Amino acid sequence: MKTFVTGGNIVNEGRCFKGAIVIEDGNIVEVLPHPASQTQDLNSFDEVIDASGCYVLPGIIDDHVHFREPGLTQKADIDSESRAAAAGGVTSYFDMPNCIPQTTTREALEDKFQRAIQHSHVNYSFFYGATNDNADTFSQLDGSRIPGIKLFMGSSTGNMLVDKQQALEHIFKNCRLPLMVHCEDTDIINRNMAAAKEAWGDDPPVALHAMIRSEEACLASSRKAVELARKYGTRLHIAHISTAEELELLDANHITAEATVGHLYFTQLDHERLGAKIKVNPSIKTPVDQFLLRQALNDGRITVIGTDHAPHLLEQKQGGCAKAASGMPMIQYSLVTMLELVDQRVLTLERLVELMCHQPARLFGVQKRGFLKKGYRADMVMVRPQSPWVVTKENILSKCGWSPMEGHEYQWRVERTLCNGHSVYANGKVDSSYIGEEIRFDHED
């Protein structure tokens, strides 16, 4: 199968230029700048895709999703959420281990791969979860198949908290893969929750979520993780960083950080409008934190942008700080939301591609993905500016059936998503017959 993608503005490695891409058997074989792209014999191709008026980006790599399979499939599953990913321009994802059973054994990890082989419509891999007593199993893992190890140093959905000092030392010492860490101090959170309940009752208003899961809780835990990482030379990746203070801990060598679309787009003031729909852990913080996180996108302190896509049923999102579940679905809207920030001049389109495509590939050692280059797999997304549309219940593909973006009008539209050269999303429809590929990794020692 030979495909010619022509007429679009290609965005790759800090450049934006008009050109064309030749795809053969799922691989990029040529990237042709204009006018050289005009000399091709179109009759020699099995498929010609006209990308005129669109920007052609590498497929988005989302380093942080919760697809809820196995064990929580009433909320989401690999089939439904990978369809939402395809519609959002996401061609590769790394899924988290806090499902049922938890992905903390090689058997549970292999089970998830087998599920994805049957049901994932885009490319996939899975984090292995750290527990208080499984660090000795890290050396038995095939590092070419997984992005890294996930550690919860703060209690969150799935109760995978690791808080014993001896266990933490053992994990940081034995982890030679990237270690992605959820950093919140549970003791501080528990004290804050007890104080809030004393003042507000058993279920304090959700507007207090940022006070309970506070900046202090995030900073204390992140500082501890950084100390351990420097002690043992661990490649620490702090997940969903949410405070300005944590940014000062990063050094871009062994200590890197992810910002999520939710923390970049919302502030705690949005709880007044959206209630618990944007209740996440760690909490969405102040406008000042949002402003400084946005600044850090451009100065190198933030390494990647992910979603922490975490669906719950809408009835589970009712209530306040104690009762409403934490987490929200965002994978279908992550790219168009960040493109909205491009329009607002928060970052450039080239920088967006760096943070959502190139850097995740570099950080985790993803093989042959994340760039529009000869020899790479043909993962790409075509987005059209000035093409308004509104999020409605009818176009939400996540199994949970709701989104905090419902009713929002976007000006950018995902027009087509190619996964390994195949149009997995086009003309507003996902090709549910297509199955993506297992991602492979080259981890540096």
C-alpha positions in Angstrom: 0.0 0.0 0.0 1.5 3.3 -1.1 -0.1 6.6 0.0 0.7 10.2 -0.9 -0.3 13.0 1.6 -0.2 16.3 -0.3 -1.0 19.9 0.1 -0.6 20.3 3.8 1.6 22.4 6.1 4.0 19.9 7.7 5.0 20.7 11.3 8.1 18.8 12.5 11.3 19.4 14.5 10.7 23.2 14.9 9.7 23.9 11.3 6.5 24.5 9.5 6.6 24.1 5.7 4.3 23.2 2.8 5.0 19.8 1.5 4.0 16.2 1.0 4.7 12.8 2.6 5.1 9.5 0.9 4.0 6.4 2.9 4.6 2.8 2.0 3.6 -0.2 4.0 3.0 2.0 7.0 6.3 3.7 7.0 7.3 7.2 5.9 9.6 6.8 2.9 9.9 10.5 1.9 9.1 13.9 3.2 9.0 16.3 0.3 9.1 20.1 0.6 7.1 22.2 -1.9 7.7 22.4 -4.9 9.4 19.1 -5.1 6.2 17.5 -3.9 4.5 18.6 -7.1 6.6 16.4 -9.3 5.1 13.1 -8.1 3.1 10.8 -10.5 -0.2 10.5 -8.6 -1.1 7.4 -10.6 1.7 5.5 -8.9 -0.1 5.7 -5.5 -2.8 3.5 -4.2 -4.2 6.4 -2.2 -3.8 10.2 -2.4 -4.9 12.3 0.6 -5.4 16.0 0.0 -4.4 17.8 3.1 -4.8 21.3 1.6 -5.7 23.9 4.3 -4.6 21.5 7.1 -1.5 21.3 9.3 0.1 17.8 9.3 1.5 16.9 12.7 3.1 13.7 14.0 0.5 11.6 15.8 0.1 12.6 19.5 1.8 10.4 22.0 -0.1 10.5 25.3 2.1 9.3 28.1 -0.6 9.1 30.8 -4.0 7.5 30.4 -6.4 5.3 32.4 -8.4 3.2 30.1 -9.9 1.2 33.1 -9.5 -2.3 31.6 -9.6 -4.8 33.2 -12.0 -4.6 36.1 -13.5 -1.1 35.7 -14.9 -1.4 32.2 -18.3 0.0 33.2 -16.4 3.4 33.0 -14.2 2.8 30.0 -12.3 0.1 28.1 -9.5 -0.2 25.6 -11.9 -0.3 22.6 -13.9 2.8 23.5 -11.0 5.0 24.7 -8.7 4.1 21.8 -11.6 5.2 19.5 -11.7 8.5 21.4 -7.9 8.7 21.1 -8.1 8.3 17.3 -10.8 11.0 17.0 -8.5 13.3 19.0 -5.4 12.7 16.9 -3.7 10.5 19.5 -1.9 7.6 17.8 0.0 6.2 20.8 -0.8 5.9 24.5 0.7 4.6 27.7 -1.9 3.1 30.1 -1.6 3.2 33.9 -1.6 0.2 36.3 -4.4 1.1 38.7 -7.1 -1.2 37.3 -8.4 -4.5 38.7 -6.2 -6.5 39.1 -3.5 -3.9 39.3 -0.7 -4.2 36.7 1.9 -5.2 39.3 2.8 -8.7 38.1 4.2 -9.9 34.7 1.0 -12.0 34.3 -1.3 -8.9 34.7 0.9 -6.9 32.3 0.8 -9.6 29.7 -3.0 -9.8 30.1 -3.3 -6.1 29.2 -1.1 -6.6 26.1 -3.4 -9.5 25.0 -6.5 -7.3 25.4 -4.9 -4.5 23.4 -4.0 -6.9 20.6 -7.7 -7.5 20.1 -9.2 -4.1 20.9 -6.9 -1.1 20.6 -7.5 1.0 17.6 -4.2 3.0 18.0 -0.7 2.0 19.3 -0.4 1.0 22.9 1.9 0.2 25.8 1.4 -0.1 29.5 3.2 1.1 32.7 4.1 -1.5 35.3 3.0 -0.6 38.8 5.2 -0.3 41.8 4.0 -1.6 45.2 5.5 -1.8 48.7 7.0 -5.2 47.9 7.5 -5.8 44.2 10.7 -3.8 43.3 12.6 -7.1 43.0 10.5 -7.9 39.9 11.6 -4.9 38.0 14.7 -6.7 36.6 12.5 -9.4 35.2 10.6 -7.0 32.9 11.3 -6.6 29.2 12.2 -2.9 29.0 11.7 -2.9 25.2 7.9 -3.4 25.8 7.1 -0.8 28.5 7.7 2.9 28.9 8.6 2.6 32.6 7.4 2.1 36.1 4.5 4.0 37.7 4.7 4.8 41.4 1.9 6.4 43.5 3.5 8.4 46.4 0.1 9.9 47.0 -3.2 8.1 47.5 -5.5 8.3 44.5 -7.9 6.1 42.4 -7.1 2.5 42.8 -5.3 2.6 46.2 -1.8 1.9 45.0 -0.1 4.1 47.6 3.5 3.3 48.4 4.5 5.3 51.5 6.9 3.1 53.4 10.4 4.7 53.4 12.2 1.4 53.0 10.0 0.4 50.1 10.5 3.8 48.4 14.3 3.5 48.8 14.1 0.0 47.3 12.0 1.2 44.3 14.2 4.2 43.5 17.3 2.1 43.8 16.1 -0.8 41.6 14.3 1.2 38.9 16.5 1.5 35.8 13.6 2.5 33.6 11.9 5.9 33.7 9.9 6.1 37.0 6.7 8.1 36.6 5.5 9.3 40.0 2.2 10.7 41.3 3.5 13.1 44.0 1.1 14.1 46.8 1.7 13.8 50.6 -1.2 11.7 51.9 -0.6 12.7 55.6 -1.0 16.4 54.7 -4.1 15.6 52.6 -5.6 13.7 55.4 -5.0 16.5 57.9 -6.5 19.0 55.5 -9.5 16.8 54.8 -10.2 16.3 58.6 -10.1 20.1 59.1 -12.4 20.7 56.1 -14.9 18.1 57.4 -14.9 19.7 60.8 -15.8 23.0 59.2 -18.0 21.9 56.3 -19.4 18.5 57.2 -18.8 15.0 55.8 -18.5 16.1 52.1 -16.9 19.6 51.9 -17.7 21.6 48.8 -15.6 20.7 45.7 -14.4 24.3 45.6 -12.2 23.4 48.6 -10.4 20.5 46.7 -7.3 22.6 46.0 -7.1 23.5 49.7 -7.3 19.8 50.7 -5.0 18.5 48.0 -2.8 21.5 48.5 0.3 23.0 47.1 2.1 22.0 50.3 1.1 18.3 49.8 2.4 18.3 46.2 5.6 20.1 47.0 6.5 17.9 50.0 6.0 14.7 48.0 7.8 16.0 44.9 10.7 17.2 47.0 11.0 13.8 48.6 10.9 12.0 45.1 13.6 14.3 43.8 15.9 13.6 46.8 15.5 9.9 46.3 16.1 10.2 42.5 19.3 12.1 43.0 20.4 9.7 45.7 20.0 6.7 43.4 20.4 8.2 39.9 16.8 7.3 39.1 15.2 8.8 35.9 12.3 10.5 37.7 9.3 11.8 35.7 6.8 13.7 37.9 3.3 13.2 36.6 0.7 15.9 36.3 2.7 18.7 37.9 0.3 21.3 39.3 2.1 24.0 41.3 4.6 26.7 40.5 6.8 25.7 43.4 7.4 22.2 42.0 8.8 23.7 38.8 11.9 24.8 40.8 12.8 21.2 41.5 13.3 20.2 37.8 16.6 20.0 36.1 15.6 18.4 32.7 18.3 15.7 33.0 17.2 13.0 35.4 14.2 15.0 36.7 11.5 15.7 34.2 7.8 16.6 34.4 4.5 16.2 32.7 1.8 18.9 32.6 -1.7 17.8 31.8 -4.1 19.6 29.5 -6.5 20.0 32.5 -4.0 21.8 34.7 -3.0 24.0 31.7 -6.6 24.9 30.7 -8.6 25.1 33.9 -8.1 26.8 37.3 -9.7 26.1 40.6 -12.2 29.0 39.9 -13.7 26.8 37.2 -15.2 24.5 39.9 -17.9 27.2 40.3 -18.9 26.5 36.7 -18.1 22.8 36.3 -18.3 21.5 39.8 -16.7 18.0 40.3 -16.4 17.4 36.6 -12.9 18.9 36.8 -12.1 17.3 40.2 -8.7 15.6 39.7 -5.8 14.4 41.7 -3.6 16.4 42.2 -6.1 19.2 42.3 -6.3 22.0 39.7 -4.8 25.0 41.4 -4.8 28.8 41.2 -4.7 31.1 38.2 -1.1 32.0 39.2 -0.1 28.3 39.1 -1.7 27.9 35.7 0.1 31.0 34.4 3.5 29.7 35.6 2.8 26.2 34.3 2.1 27.7 30.9 5.3 29.7 31.0 7.2 26.5 31.8 6.0 25.0 28.5 8.3 27.3 26.7 11.4 27.4 28.9 12.1 23.7 29.0 11.0 22.9 32.5 7.9 21.0 31.4 9.0 18.1 29.2 5.8 16.6 28.0 2.0 17.3 27.9 -0.3 14.4 28.7 -3.9 14.1 29.6 -4.2 11.8 32.7 -7.4 10.7 30.8 -9.4 9.2 33.6 -13.1 8.4 32.9 -15.7 7.9 35.6 -19.5 7.4 35.3 -21.2 10.8 35.7 -23.1 9.6 38.8 -19.6 8.9 40.4 -18.7 12.6 39.8 -21.5 13.9 42.0 -20.8 15.4 45.4 -17.9 17.3 46.9 -14.3 16.7 48.0 -15.0 13.5 49.8 -17.7 11.8 47.7 -17.1 12.8 44.0 -14.6 10.6 42.1 -11.4 12.3 40.9 -10.5 12.2 37.2 -11.9 13.4 33.9 -11.9 12.2 30.3 -9.8 14.4 28.0 -8.1 12.3 25.3 -10.5 13.2 22.5 -10.0 16.9 23.2 -6.4 17.2 24.2 -5.0 18.3 20.9 -7.7 20.7 20.0 -7.6 22.2 23.5 -3.9 22.8 23.2 -4.4 24.3 19.7 -6.8 26.8 21.4 -3.8 27.8 23.6 -1.8 28.2 20.4 -4.4 30.6 19.2 -4.1 32.4 22.5 -0.3 32.6 22.0 0.5 30.6 25.1 2.8 28.5 22.9 3.6 28.0 19.2 2.4 25.2 17.1 6.0 24.0 16.7 6.3 23.9 20.5 3.1 22.0 20.9 4.5 19.3 18.5 7.7 19.2 20.6 5.8 18.7 23.8 3.1 16.3 22.6 5.0 14.3 20.0 8.8 14.6 19.9 9.5 14.9 23.6 7.4 11.9 24.8 9.2 9.8 22.1 12.6 11.0 23.3 11.9 10.7 27.0 10.7 7.2 26.9 12.8 6.0 24.0 9.9 5.2 21.7 11.1 3.5 18.6 10.4 5.1 15.2 7.4 7.2 16.3 6.9 10.8 17.3 8.4 12.5 14.2 7.6 12.9 10.5 10.9 11.5 9.2 12.0 8.9 6.7 12.0 5.5 8.2 9.5 6.3 10.9 6.1 4.7 11.3 3.4 6.8 9.5 1.6 8.1 12.6 0.2 11.6 11.8 -2.8 13.8 12.4 -4.3 16.5 10.1 -5.9 19.4 11.8 -7.8 22.2 10.1 -8.0 25.7 11.6 -11.0 28.1 11.5 -13.3 25.1 11.3 -15.7 25.6 14.3 -17.6 22.8 15.9 -19.2 22.2 19.3 -18.7 19.3 21.8 -22.1 17.5 22.3 -23.1 14.3 23.9 -23.5 12.8 20.5 -19.9 13.3 19.5 -18.3 12.1 22.8 -16.7 8.7 22.1 -15.5 7.9 25.6 -17.6 5.2 27.2 -18.5 7.4 30.2 -20.5 9.6 27.9 -19.6 13.0 29.3 -16.9 15.6 29.0 -16.0 18.8 30.9 -15.8 20.4 27.4 -19.4 19.7 26.6 -21.0 22.8 25.0 -17.6 24.3 24.2 -16.9 25.5 20.7 -13.5 24.7 19.2 -12.1 26.5 16.2 -9.7 23.6 15.2 -10.9 20.3 13.9 -9.1 16.9 13.7 -9.8 16.0 10.1 -7.9 12.8 9.8 -5.7 10.5 11.9 -3.3 8.1 10.3 -1.9 5.2 12.5 0.8 3.2 10.8 -0.3 4.7 7.5 -3.9 3.7 8.0 -6.7 6.3 8.2 -8.1 5.2 11.5 -10.2 8.4 11.8 -11.5 10.3 8.8 -14.8 12.0 7.8 -15.9 12.1 11.4 -15.7 8.3 11.8 -13.3 5.8 13.5 -12.4 2.7 11.6 -13.2 0.3 14.4 -11.9 -2.7 12.3 -8.3 -1.4 12.6 -6.0 -2.5 15.4 -2.9 -0.5 16.3 0.6 -1.8 17.1 2.5 -2.5 20.2 5.0 0.3 20.9 8.6 -0.6 21.3 11.3 1.2 23.4 15.0 1.8 23.5 15.8 2.8 27.0 19.3 4.3 27.6 21.2 3.1 30.7 
